[in-house]
Amino acid sequence: MDVPFRSSGALSRAHYAIVRKVETADTVQTADQHIFLEIKSVQEQLAHPRLSIVSTQCSGILDRINNLSGQM
């Protein structure tokens, strides 16, 4: 489904990008790989020593993603 960013309901362009990657993946394994790489990217951002308050707000989202990835 090709939905433009403005109509997508995505919380950010990054959110929109990962959803598009998963939706357009050729296989379940490819979709899982996109999700895994996104989780790793967010974990690295959160582990940065100069993490800002704004950045920590996404940690709740990361927890939810980790919970979902553990259920796969």
C-alpha positions as semicolon CSV with decimal commas, in nm:
position;residue;x (nm);y (nm);z (nm)
1;M;0,000;0,000;0,000
2;D;0,156;0,328;-0,109
3;V;0,037;0,587;0,142
4;P;0,208;0,929;0,148
5;F;0,373;1,041;0,471
6;R;0,110;1,308;0,545
7;S;-0,172;1,055;0,525
8;S;0,008;0,769;0,694
9;G;-0,041;0,847;1,061
10;A;0,331;0,792;1,119
11;L;0,477;0,969;1,421
12;S;0,790;1,075;1,231
13;R;0,965;1,032;0,899
14;A;1,182;0,763;1,058
15;H;0,867;0,577;1,167
16;Y;0,725;0,612;0,816
17;A;1,049;0,486;0,660
18;I;1,069;0,169;0,871
19;V;0,702;0,089;0,815
20;R;0,748;0,129;0,438
21;K;1,056;-0,098;0,445
22;V;0,865;-0,366;0,634
23;E;0,553;-0,336;0,418
24;T;0,750;-0,364;0,094
25;A;0,983;-0,644;0,204
26;D;0,984;-0,941;-0,030
27;T;1,000;-1,197;0,251
28;V;0,921;-1,221;0,620
29;Q;1,292;-1,265;0,685
30;T;1,370;-0,939;0,505
31;A;1,102;-0,759;0,705
32;D;1,245;-0,905;1,027
33;Q;1,593;-0,790;0,924
34;H;1,468;-0,432;0,870
35;I;1,309;-0,436;1,216
36;F;1,621;-0,587;1,377
37;L;1,846;-0,322;1,220
38;E;1,612;-0,045;1,334
39;I;1,614;-0,179;1,690
40;K;1,995;-0,189;1,686
41;S;2,008;0,167;1,555
42;V;1,777;0,295;1,829
43;Q;1,971;0,103;2,095
44;E;2,296;0,263;1,976
45;Q;2,138;0,608;1,984
46;L;2,008;0,551;2,337
47;A;2,347;0,424;2,456
48;H;2,525;0,740;2,342
49;P;2,687;0,919;2,639
50;R;2,552;1,259;2,535
51;L;2,191;1,146;2,514
52;S;1,943;1,432;2,544
53;I;1,611;1,441;2,729
54;V;1,426;1,452;2,397
55;S;1,601;1,137;2,281
56;T;1,506;0,950;2,596
57;Q;1,138;0,996;2,513
58;C;1,172;0,726;2,249
59;S;1,293;0,473;2,507
60;G;0,934;0,371;2,581
61;I;0,890;0,295;2,214
62;L;1,212;0,090;2,218
63;D;1,083;-0,112;2,513
64;R;0,766;-0,192;2,320
65;I;0,969;-0,289;2,011
66;N;1,194;-0,514;2,220
67;N;0,890;-0,681;2,374
68;L;0,742;-0,742;2,030
69;S;1,070;-0,871;1,886
70;G;1,095;-1,118;2,174
71;Q;0,756;-1,258;2,075
72;M;0,865;-1,332;1,716
